[in-house]
Every structure is written in structure tokens, then in C-alpha cells.
């Protein structure tokens, strides 16, 4: 009898089409049937894994959920399952800190199948040379040609990026959300940018921003948004987008907030061995630079990022953003982080919409941090630190 696995991912060609293409390939090679369903991008960021573990064998997860999932026993550790040689190979093939971002207390709870971080994006046909510094970004924004996704979850992502770039990642000092002077500087810069982009940016995410850039000629550039190779490929939308390193700040290209996705196995999976084997197969170099990319995915394996064919088809996406990804930062590694991200995202957004000021925002953010994190151990900072641990 053929084994059937149920999987849950997020609703975009980058998150769904590639997995369905890989599932078809898995059947052709005699493996299990994998039935993939999708939830919204917001659900991917917000919905607790505890609510999903009973219904699915395979879960595509956002790495900030992993510390809480490890605490609750929601996900199956993937080390010690008979694939440790493959696990070591995947660690060596990590793009930036992506592999380590799914590890907690010495156990690996997901495998990086998708890597993204905040980078810049432009229309190469309308803007051949994009800004490389923040001063240049703001000059272009004053011309009315810049977009920036700044709904609360993306506003906090940009705050995290710029704080880390300034050398003071959120949560890097004991008991403190962020160094106050750095927080003020970052909010000032984001506030100025918000005042120069269209108001609708404050309700949009990176997909909506990419859609605006790729389907019209009014706007030509965005300085911070999670990258999507789909928009760099011929035929996906009327115009192709080129993704490049984020604008250089005081820390150069360091500190961009790591995103991406990992493949995890529910601790309550009905077919554990088959689910674990499928997860490792998906994360491997052969699938990542083959059916996974060709199906619309954005690989998480360095062998794919270094493949000339893939880079050519994605308009230089992989080589032109690699420096930013390799110097990316990882969000604080504590079970209380998701509450902080949600509540402080709204606080930052209130600054951008001028409902409050920077000082009030930072005071409230500190209170949220103390309430949600307390004395819990936190690891934060540039993810050049490959061995992050909660």
C-alpha cells in the first residue's frame, strides 16, 4: 500500500508550486504520495505550530517558531533519525545562517529548503543602477519612485535589520530590547522613509510591493524586502525584477533580518520514517537545484545558489544578494519572541503612521520585552554565528 503524507506550506508559487512539483517527482521515483495544502503568508508568520501538528506530517515553518515548538515538543528532532551524514552535509551547504536557525539546544528541528533575507529590488529596465547607500535611497524616494513594504510584521523586520546593521541587534544586551540611541536612529530613518513612500506601503507586504514594481512603470525600487526569485524569472509577470544587496549602512551589508523557510516533521506524524526521508530528500542539492527551483521554489541549499543556470534564469538573484544573506542576522532565540515580534511590530508601525513618537515606542517595546522574555536565555546578533542556541 502506498504511504500518503499530508503537508502544509504557505500560499505562493514559491511556497506551494515547487513542493507539488517535487511531490510528483517523489511518486515517479517510487516514494510516498505527499498531499500539500497551503495557508496564507500571514498565517505562516503567526499561526502556532501546536495548532497544526495533529493534522499534518510535514510542516513548512518559519524559523522564529522553532524555539517555542522545541519547548512544546511539537516538532520531531531530525538528528539521530538515521540521516546524520546527510545532516552534516546540509550544514556544510548552508546559505548564511539558514541551517543553524532551525537548531535549538543541540537538536535540528527543520531543514532549510528556502532562504530569504531583506534585500533591495529594482526594475533594471527603468533603473539600471540602483541606489547603494541610504542617502541615495532617500534621494530617489523624494522623486516619488520608491516603495517599501511596511505593514507591522515587515516594519519590525526592517527595524531589526537596521539595528543589527548599526551594531546593536535586538536582544543582544542582557535585559534590553535595543540600545536606546540605536533604536532612535533606526526609527528616525524608517520614519523618514515612510514619509516619502506612498501611504499604501504601510499596509503591504513584500509580495504586494513586488507586484506593483513588476506590473506598472510608476515605481522602480524598494530598499528592504524579502527576496522572491519568481519575480526575477522571465514570464512570471509583465516585467522582471532584479534583486541586489541591501543598501550599505554603517555596518556595510551586515545585519539583514533572516527569513526563509524550513521543512519540519510533526512530532505526531503518522508515518515518521517516510516523512523524515522526504524532508531530507527535499533539502538535498539534487532536488533543490532541479525540480524544486524549476517548480518555482527559492532554494535553501548553497549548491543551488552557486548554480550558473539557476542564477541566469533568476536574473542574477543568487550572486547579487549572497553577500547580504551571508551577513544576515537571526531574530532572538527565545520562546517569547513571537509575542514580542507581534506587539512591537505594531508599536513600530504606530511611529511610521505618526500615532506615536520614537521615545514612547522604545519605552513600550522595552516593557513588552521584559514581560515576554523575562530572564529567558536569548541569543541574538549577526548570524555569522553559525551555532545559535536557545
C-alpha positions as CSV (number, residue, x, y, z in Angstrom):
1,X,0.0,0.0,0.0
2,X,1.3,3.5,-0.9
3,X,2.1,5.8,2.0
4,X,0.3,9.2,1.9
5,X,1.8,12.1,3.8
6,X,0.0,15.4,4.4
7,X,2.0,18.6,4.3
8,X,1.2,22.3,5.0
9,X,3.1,25.2,3.4
10,X,2.3,28.8,2.5
11,X,0.2,30.1,-0.4
12,X,2.5,31.4,-3.1
13,X,4.2,29.7,-6.0
14,X,7.5,30.0,-4.1
15,X,5.9,28.1,-1.2
16,X,3.5,25.7,-2.9
17,X,4.1,25.0,-6.6
18,X,7.6,23.8,-6.0
19,X,6.6,21.4,-3.3
20,X,3.8,19.9,-5.5
21,X,6.3,19.6,-8.4
22,X,8.7,17.8,-6.0
23,X,5.8,15.6,-4.8
24,X,5.1,14.5,-8.3
25,X,8.8,13.6,-8.8
26,X,8.7,11.7,-5.5
27,X,5.9,9.5,-6.8
28,X,7.7,8.9,-10.0
29,X,10.7,7.6,-8.1
30,X,8.5,5.2,-6.1
31,X,8.3,7.3,-2.9
32,X,5.2,8.3,-0.9
33,X,2.3,10.4,-2.1
34,X,2.6,13.9,-0.5
35,X,-0.5,16.0,-0.5
36,X,0.4,19.7,0.0
37,X,-2.1,22.3,1.4
38,X,-1.4,26.0,1.9
39,X,-2.1,28.7,4.4
40,X,-1.7,32.5,4.0
41,X,1.7,34.3,4.3
42,X,0.3,36.0,7.4
43,X,-0.7,32.6,8.9
44,X,2.8,31.3,8.1
45,X,4.2,34.1,10.2
46,X,1.7,34.0,13.0
47,X,-0.1,30.7,13.5
48,X,1.3,28.5,16.3
49,X,2.6,25.1,15.1
50,X,0.9,23.5,18.1
51,X,-2.4,24.0,16.2
52,X,-1.2,22.2,13.2
53,X,0.8,19.2,14.4
54,X,-2.1,16.8,14.7
55,X,-3.3,17.3,11.2
56,X,-0.1,17.2,9.2
57,X,3.0,15.0,8.8
58,X,5.2,17.7,7.1
59,X,5.2,21.4,8.0
60,X,7.0,24.2,6.3
61,X,8.0,26.5,9.1
62,X,9.3,30.0,9.8
63,X,12.5,29.7,12.0
64,X,11.3,32.0,14.8
65,X,8.6,29.4,15.6
66,X,11.3,26.7,16.3
67,X,12.2,27.6,19.9
68,X,8.6,27.5,21.0
69,X,8.0,24.3,19.1
70,X,11.0,22.7,20.7
71,X,9.7,23.7,24.2
72,X,6.3,22.3,23.4
73,X,7.5,19.1,21.7
74,X,5.6,20.0,18.5
75,X,8.3,19.1,16.0
76,X,10.4,15.9,15.7
77,X,14.2,16.4,16.1
78,X,15.7,15.4,12.7
79,X,19.1,14.5,14.2
80,X,19.5,10.9,15.3
81,X,17.0,9.6,12.8
82,X,19.5,7.7,10.6
83,X,20.4,10.7,8.4
84,X,23.2,12.2,10.4
85,X,25.7,12.1,7.4
86,X,23.1,13.9,5.3
87,X,22.5,16.4,8.1
88,X,26.3,17.2,8.3
89,X,26.3,17.7,4.5
90,X,23.3,20.1,4.7
91,X,25.0,22.1,7.5
92,X,28.1,22.5,5.2
93,X,25.7,23.6,2.4
94,X,24.0,26.3,4.5
95,X,23.5,29.7,2.9
96,X,24.4,32.1,5.6
97,X,22.9,31.1,9.0
98,X,19.9,29.4,7.5
99,X,20.6,25.9,8.6
100,X,21.6,26.9,12.2
101,X,18.4,29.0,12.5
102,X,16.4,25.8,12.9
103,X,18.6,24.3,15.6
104,X,17.7,24.6,19.3
105,X,19.7,23.1,22.3
106,X,21.7,20.8,20.1
107,X,18.8,19.4,18.0
108,X,17.8,20.2,14.4
109,X,14.1,20.7,14.1
110,X,13.9,21.7,10.4
111,X,16.0,21.7,7.3
112,X,16.4,24.9,5.2
113,X,14.7,24.4,1.9
114,X,14.2,28.2,1.2
115,X,16.4,31.1,2.0
116,X,15.4,34.8,2.0
117,X,16.5,37.9,3.8
118,X,15.8,41.6,3.4
119,X,17.4,42.8,0.2
120,X,16.8,45.6,-2.3
121,X,14.9,45.2,-5.6
122,X,14.6,47.3,-8.7
123,X,13.4,47.4,-12.3
124,X,16.5,47.1,-14.3
125,X,14.8,48.3,-17.5
126,X,13.9,51.6,-15.7
127,X,16.7,51.9,-13.2
128,X,19.8,50.2,-14.4
129,X,21.9,51.3,-11.4
130,X,20.1,51.1,-8.1
131,X,21.0,53.1,-5.0
132,X,23.8,51.6,-2.9
133,X,23.6,53.9,0.1
134,X,20.8,55.1,2.3
135,X,21.4,58.7,1.2
136,X,20.8,57.7,-2.4
137,X,17.7,55.7,-1.4
138,X,16.1,58.8,0.2
139,X,17.0,61.0,-2.8
140,X,15.2,58.5,-5.1
141,X,12.3,58.4,-2.7
142,X,11.9,62.1,-2.8
143,X,11.4,61.7,-6.6
144,X,8.3,59.5,-5.8
145,X,9.8,56.3,-7.3
146,X,10.3,54.1,-4.2
147,X,8.2,51.6,-2.5
148,X,8.7,49.8,0.8
149,X,6.5,47.1,2.4
150,X,5.8,48.3,5.9
151,X,2.8,46.5,7.4
152,X,3.6,45.7,11.1
153,X,5.4,42.4,10.5
154,X,7.6,43.9,7.8
155,X,8.1,47.2,9.7
156,X,9.6,45.2,12.6
157,X,11.7,43.2,10.2
158,X,13.2,46.4,8.8
159,X,13.8,47.7,12.3
160,X,15.7,44.5,13.2
161,X,17.8,44.8,10.0
162,X,18.9,48.4,10.6
163,X,19.5,47.9,14.4
164,X,21.8,44.9,13.6
165,X,23.5,46.9,10.8
166,X,24.2,49.6,13.4
167,X,26.0,47.0,15.6
168,X,23.2,46.6,18.2
169,X,21.0,43.7,17.3
170,X,17.7,43.5,19.2
171,X,18.2,41.4,22.3
172,X,22.0,41.4,22.2
173,X,22.4,43.1,25.6
174,X,21.0,41.4,28.8
175,X,17.6,42.7,29.8
176,X,17.4,45.2,27.0
177,X,15.3,45.2,23.9
178,X,17.6,47.5,22.0
179,X,20.2,50.2,22.8
180,X,18.1,53.4,23.0
181,X,20.3,55.6,20.9
182,X,20.3,52.9,18.1
183,X,16.6,52.5,18.4
184,X,16.1,56.2,18.0
185,X,18.4,56.3,15.0
186,X,16.6,53.4,13.3
187,X,13.1,54.8,13.9
188,X,14.2,58.2,12.6
189,X,15.5,56.6,9.3
190,X,12.4,54.4,8.9
191,X,10.1,57.3,9.7
192,X,11.7,59.5,7.0
193,X,11.4,56.7,4.5
194,X,7.8,56.2,5.4
195,X,7.1,59.9,4.9
196,X,8.5,59.6,1.3
197,X,6.7,56.5,0.0
198,X,3.0,56.1,-0.9
199,X,0.7,55.6,2.1
200,X,-0.5,52.2,0.8
201,X,3.0,50.9,1.6
202,X,2.1,50.9,5.3
203,X,-0.5,48.1,4.7
204,X,1.5,45.9,2.3
205,X,3.9,43.0,2.3
206,X,6.9,42.2,0.0
207,X,4.7,40.2,-2.4
208,X,2.4,43.2,-2.9
209,X,5.4,45.5,-3.4
210,X,6.9,43.2,-6.0
211,X,3.5,43.1,-7.8
212,X,3.5,46.9,-8.0
213,X,7.0,47.0,-9.4
214,X,6.5,44.2,-11.9
215,X,3.1,45.2,-13.3
216,X,3.5,49.0,-13.7
217,X,6.1,51.6,-14.5
218,X,5.4,54.2,-11.8
219,X,7.8,52.8,-9.2
220,X,11.3,51.4,-9.8
221,X,12.9,50.5,-6.5
222,X,12.5,49.1,-3.0
223,X,15.3,49.2,-0.4
224,X,14.2,46.4,2.0
225,X,12.0,43.5,1.2
226,X,12.3,39.7,1.4
227,X,13.5,38.5,-2.0
228,X,11.4,36.4,-4.4
229,X,13.1,34.8,-7.3
230,X,9.8,34.3,-9.0
231,X,9.7,38.0,-9.9
232,X,13.1,37.7,-11.5
233,X,12.1,35.0,-13.9
234,X,11.0,35.5,-17.5
235,X,7.3,35.3,-18.0
236,X,6.2,35.4,-14.3
237,X,4.9,39.0,-14.6
238,X,5.0,41.6,-17.4
239,X,8.4,43.0,-16.2
240,X,11.3,41.2,-14.5
241,X,12.7,42.5,-11.2
242,X,16.4,42.4,-10.2
243,X,17.2,41.7,-6.6
244,X,20.5,43.1,-5.2
245,X,22.3,43.6,-1.9
246,X,20.6,45.9,0.6
247,X,21.8,49.5,0.8
248,X,25.0,49.8,2.8
249,X,24.8,51.3,6.2
250,X,27.3,51.9,9.0
251,X,27.8,48.1,9.2
252,X,28.2,47.7,5.5
253,X,25.9,44.9,4.3
254,X,25.7,43.2,7.7
255,X,22.5,42.6,9.7
256,X,19.7,41.9,7.3
257,X,16.9,40.1,9.0
258,X,16.9,36.4,8.0
259,X,13.7,34.9,6.7
260,X,13.2,31.8,4.5
261,X,11.5,28.5,5.4
262,X,12.4,25.1,6.7
263,X,10.8,21.6,6.2
264,X,9.9,20.0,9.5
265,X,8.2,16.8,10.6
266,X,5.4,16.9,13.1
267,X,6.2,15.0,16.4
268,X,2.7,13.4,15.8
269,X,3.3,12.3,12.2
270,X,1.6,9.1,11.3
271,X,4.5,8.0,9.1
272,X,7.6,9.3,10.7
273,X,10.3,7.5,8.7
274,X,8.8,8.4,5.4
275,X,8.2,12.0,6.4
276,X,11.8,12.4,7.6
277,X,13.2,10.8,4.5
278,X,11.1,13.1,2.3
279,X,12.3,16.1,4.2
280,X,16.0,15.2,3.7
281,X,15.3,14.5,0.0
282,X,13.7,17.9,-0.4
283,X,16.6,19.7,1.2
284,X,19.3,17.9,-0.8
285,X,21.3,19.6,-3.5
286,X,19.9,17.5,-6.4
287,X,16.3,18.4,-5.7
288,X,17.0,21.9,-4.7
289,X,18.7,22.9,-7.9
290,X,16.4,20.7,-10.0
291,X,12.7,20.1,-9.6
292,X,12.4,22.4,-6.6
293,X,13.7,25.5,-8.4
294,X,12.1,24.6,-11.7
295,X,8.8,24.4,-9.9
296,X,9.0,28.0,-8.7
297,X,10.9,27.5,-5.4
298,X,13.7,29.6,-3.9
299,X,16.3,27.1,-2.8
300,X,17.9,26.9,0.6
301,X,20.9,24.8,-0.4
302,X,24.2,26.5,-1.4
303,X,24.7,24.1,-4.3
304,X,21.6,25.7,-5.9
305,X,22.7,29.3,-5.0
306,X,26.0,28.6,-6.8
307,X,24.5,27.0,-9.9
308,X,25.1,29.1,-13.0
309,X,21.8,28.0,-14.7
310,X,19.7,29.0,-11.8
311,X,21.4,32.3,-11.3
312,X,21.0,33.1,-15.0
313,X,17.3,32.2,-15.0
314,X,16.8,34.4,-11.9
315,X,18.5,37.4,-13.4
316,X,21.5,37.2,-11.0
317,X,19.4,36.9,-7.9
318,X,21.6,34.4,-6.1
319,X,25.0,36.1,-6.7
320,X,23.7,39.6,-6.4
321,X,22.2,39.1,-2.9
322,X,24.6,36.5,-1.5
323,X,26.8,39.0,0.4
324,X,23.7,40.3,2.3
325,X,22.5,36.7,3.0
326,X,25.8,35.6,4.3
327,X,26.0,38.5,6.7
328,X,22.3,38.2,7.8
329,X,21.2,38.4,11.4
330,X,18.9,36.0,13.3
331,X,16.0,37.1,15.4
332,X,16.3,36.5,19.2
333,X,16.2,32.8,20.0
334,X,13.6,32.6,22.8
335,X,10.1,31.1,23.1
336,X,8.8,34.6,24.0
337,X,10.0,36.2,20.7
338,X,6.8,35.7,18.7
339,X,4.8,37.8,21.1
340,X,7.5,40.5,21.0
341,X,7.5,40.5,17.2
342,X,3.8,40.9,17.0
343,X,3.4,43.6,19.7
344,X,6.5,45.6,18.9
345,X,5.7,45.4,15.2
346,X,2.5,47.3,15.9
347,X,4.5,49.8,18.0
348,X,7.0,50.5,15.2
349,X,4.1,50.8,12.8
350,X,2.5,53.4,15.0
351,X,5.7,55.5,14.7
352,X,5.5,55.2,10.9
353,X,1.9,56.3,10.8
354,X,2.7,59.1,13.3
355,X,0.3,57.8,16.0
356,X,3.2,57.9,18.5
357,X,6.8,59.0,18.7
358,X,10.1,57.1,18.8
359,X,10.7,57.5,22.5
360,X,7.3,56.2,23.5
361,X,7.7,53.3,21.1
362,X,11.0,52.3,22.6
363,X,9.7,52.6,26.2
364,X,6.8,50.4,25.4
365,X,9.0,47.9,23.4
366,X,11.2,47.5,26.5
367,X,8.2,46.7,28.6
368,X,7.0,44.2,26.1
369,X,10.4,42.6,26.0
370,X,10.6,42.3,29.8
371,X,7.1,40.8,30.0
372,X,7.5,38.3,27.2
373,X,11.1,37.3,27.6
374,X,12.0,38.0,31.2
375,X,15.0,36.1,32.3
376,X,15.0,33.6,29.4
377,X,18.3,33.0,27.7
378,X,18.5,34.9,24.4
379,X,20.9,34.6,21.5
380,X,20.8,37.4,19.0
381,X,23.1,39.1,16.6
382,X,24.8,38.6,13.3
383,X,24.2,35.1,12.2
384,X,27.7,34.7,11.1
385,X,27.5,32.9,14.5
386,X,26.6,29.6,13.0
387,X,25.9,27.7,16.2
388,X,23.0,29.7,17.6
389,X,21.3,28.1,20.6
390,X,18.3,29.0,22.6
